[in-house]
Amino acid sequence: MAAGFGSLLRECPLLLPQNREKSVYEGFVTAQGRDFHIRILLPMDGQLKNARIQCSWHLKKLLHGYHLILKQRLEHSSDLVSFMVELKTILYPREQPDCLIDLPVQFSFSWTPQSSLLSIHSQFLAALESLKEFWDVLDEIDEKTWVLEPEKPTRSSTRRRIAIGSNISLNIEVDPRHPTMLPECYFLGADHVVNPLKIKLNSNVHMWNPENSLLKNFKEILEIDFPSREALEKSDFSMDCGICYAYRLDGAIPDQVCDDSHCGQSFHQVCLYEWLRGLPSSRQSFNVIFGECPYCSKQITLKISTKKI
């Protein structure tokens, strides 16, 4: 007990026992040069998990939101000394903590020796507020269109592949800092269906209005209505690969389509690559393979993406 009290005295010299049983401690805890009044009431059995903590309004304000963490620290600390060390770490960590956060942009926070977890929390809330418009834009797309990829987007996801019709979709990459500006985008589908949309996009791009939502801008510029979630099912756009007869393969969905207007069969890129590579009639020029469609035998072209194959 004497050794334990000596350690406590070294760690918190201003926190002293108020009775012989050493069940009540009162004084100040010092962190980064600041003193905070605190009173700790230990139960008769000495179990920290049942201890009660009373403190000044200033310390109570700093610990607001950390009640669950304090309770966990009380339950897992072996003695009062280790708990006080944990408490000081919560108030003012000695080293800059690592933050693992699922955001579409890097979360950078300012840190000084006087910083606290509360200051990091405040900066985190400010970062969330700055991304509100970005999430509102993507939430509207998720709620009002059929998103083919990603299947279960996280809050850090900036990409959406939106169904336009059978075997045609729009892939967009939204800038989190400028979510209503024209995003990077391209169409996936057969040329005879994609080309008219490309022409409309290029001709009407001057009409893009950052004051409008992304969805409204694309509707007006492409002069289309995206398929409604109320009228159609996702299966109406989920055409299986014509080679492996599956829709999702290792997380990927079919994104290659035969350009023949009478065919229009879709394939996974990796499936079509393996198929064309096995045909003696196929030929390759740099990263493009020319061959025959497995369904209609008309010419089909595959641009090889090293990221997917």
N, C-alpha and C positions, 0 to 999 in steps of 0.2 A: 504494500500500500504506500509505504514511504517512497519507494522508487518510482511508483506511478505518479505520486503527487509531485515529486521532483521534476519528472518529465513534463507534467502539466505546467509547472511553474516556469520552466524554460520556454515552453511554447506559448503560454499565455500568462505572463507575469502579473497582469492586472486582474486576473480571474482567481478569486480566493474562496475557500470554503467558509461557510457562515455558521457551521455547527461542528461538534466533535465527530458526529457520525459521517461527516463529509457527504451529506445527502443534498445539501443546498450550496450552490456556487453562485457568486454574484461578482460583477465587476465589468471589465471591458475586454473586448477582443480587438486586437490590433491587426489591421490589414492594409498594406501599402501606405503606412503612415497615418491612417485614420483609426480613431477609437470609437467602438460601438458598444453601448451599454447592453448587457445581457444577464439574464438570471436563469439558472438551470436547476430544476427540481428533480432529483433522482428518487425512484421508489425505494422502499425498504430492502427489496431483494437486490438492488443495484443494477437491475436490467435496464440498459440504455433504451431499448425499444419502447419502454413505458415511461420514459422521461418526458417532462414538460418544459418547454422553453418560453420564457418571457423576454421581450426585448423592447428597445426604444422604437418609436414610430419610424425613425430613419432606417434602422436595420430591417424592420418589418416591411418597409417599402421596397428595399433592395431584394428581399427574399420572396417578394410576391411572385407567385407562379412556380415556386420551387418547393412547395409543401410536400409533394410526393417524393421528390428527391431527398429532402431532409429526413423524411420518414424512413426511406430506404437506407440512408446513411446511418441512422440511429440503429436500425435492425442489424446492419452488417459490421458496424464498428466494434472492435474488440474491447475498447475502453474509452473513457472520456477524452483522453489525449488524442487518439486517432480520429475521433469525431470532430474535435476542434480543428485539427489539421484539414479535414474534409470541408468544414464550414468555411474556413479562410480561403480554401481553393475555390469554393463556389462563389464567394464574394469577389475575390480578385485572384484569378489563376496566375501562378508564377510564370508560366510560359504561354505563348500564344497557342490556343487550342486549334485542333483541326476540325473543320466543318464539312460534313458530307451532306450535300443538299441536292435534291432532284429539281434543278432549275434549267431552263433553256440557255441561260448565260452563266458565266462564271460568277460566283458570289465572292467578292473581295470586300474585306472589312478593314477598317483602320484599327490599329492596336498599339497601345502604349503600356508602359508598366503600371499605369493607373487605371487601365481599362478593366471592366468587369463583364461577366456573362450577360448582365442586363444590357450593357451597351451593344453587345453583339446581337442580342435579341431585337433591340430597337432598330439596328441596321438591317437585320433580316426582314422585319416587318416593312421597312421602307422599300426593300428590294421587291417584296411581294406586291406592294402597291404600284410600283413602277411597271410591273408586268401584267397588271389587271386588264388593260386594253388588249394585249396579245392573247390572253386566255379567253376574253370575251369573243374575240374574232374566231378563234378555233372552236369554242363551245357552240357558236351559231352554226358553223359548218357541220360539227358532229351531230347536232340536234335536227338539222333540216335537210341533210343530204345523206347519201349512202357512202360511207367511207370504207374503201376496200383495204387500205393499209394506212397506218398500222392497225392491227386487229383490236388491240387494247392500248390506245395511246396513253402515255404518261404525261405528266405536266411539263416534262422537259422536251417532249417531242415537238419538233417544228415542221414536220412533213405530214402531208395528207395526200392520199390518192383517192380522188372523188369520182364516183361512177357518173358518166354522162349518158350512157346507153349500153346496149349489149356489145361487149368487146371493145368499148372505148371509154377511156377515163382521162382525167386531168390530174397530173402530179404537181403539187406546189410545195415550195420551201419558204416558210414565212419568217421574215426578219423580226425577232422578238422586240427590237428597239424601234422598229418602224412597221408595225403590223398592218397598217392600212395602205401602205405603198405597194405598187405592183410587185409581187413576189417572183422569184425564179420559178418558172413553170415549163412543162412540156406535156404533150399529149401522147397517150399510149393507145395504139390501135392500128387498123389497116389504113394504108395511105389514102384510099379513096374516101374514107370517112374523116380522117384526121386533117387532110389538106384544106378542105373548106373552112374548118375551124381555125387553122393557122392563118389563113387569109383574113378572116374576120378579126382575129386578134391583132394582126399587124396593121390592118386598116383602121381599127377603132381604138387603138391604144391611147390616142390623144384624148379620148373621152374619160380616161381613168380619173376618178375623183377621190382623193385621200380622205375626204369628209364622209364618204360612204363606206359601208362595210365591204370586206373582201368579196363576200358572196354576191352582194348587189352589183358590184362592179363587174364581176365575171358574167353575171346574167345579162347585163346591158351590153357589154362589149362583144360577147359571143352570140348574143341574141338567142339565148336558149333558156329553158327552164330545167333545172336539175331534177332528176327523178325524185318524187316525193316519198318520204318514208311511210306516209299514211296509205298511199295507193299501191306501192310495190314492196316486195320482199327482197332482202339481200341476195337470196338465191337466184333472183332474176338476172343478176349480173355476175354471179359466181360460176362461170363456165369452166368445167374441168379441163385439164391438159389433155390434148389429143394423143399423147404418147404414153404417159404413165396413168392416165385416167383418174388423177387426183387433183383436188383444187389447191391444197396447200402442201408444199414440199419443202421441208427444212425451213419453215417460216416464210417461204416465198410463194407468191401466187402467179398464175400465168400472165406474162407481160409481153409475149411475142405473138403476133397475129398474122395469118396468111393474108396477103394484100388482095387476093382474088375476091371480087365482090360476090361470087357464087359460093365461096368457101367460108372464109372468115374464121377458120378454126384457130383457137388459141393454144399456146404451148408455154411450158416453163422454159426459160432460157437455157438452163443446163440440160434439159431433156432434148431440146431441139439441137443443141450443140453436139451432143453425143450421137444423135440420129444422123445429122448431116456429115459428121466426121466419119461415120461408118459406111457412107455411100461412095462408091468409086467414081461416080459422076460429079461429085461435089468438088468445088475448087475454092481456094482461099487466096485473098489478096490483102496482105497486112493483117488487120484485125477484123476483116469481113469475110464471111463464108457464104458462097452462093451454092444453092442446091435446089432440090425439089421438095415441095410440101408433102408430108406423109399422107395427107388426105386426098388432095386433088391433083398432085403431081405437077402443079404449076410452079414457076420459079418462086423461091422464097429466099430472102436475104437475112442474115443474122450478123449484127455487129457485136463482136465479142467484148464483154465487160469482164475484166480481170477480177473485179470485186465480187462477182457472182459465180464465177466458174473456177 
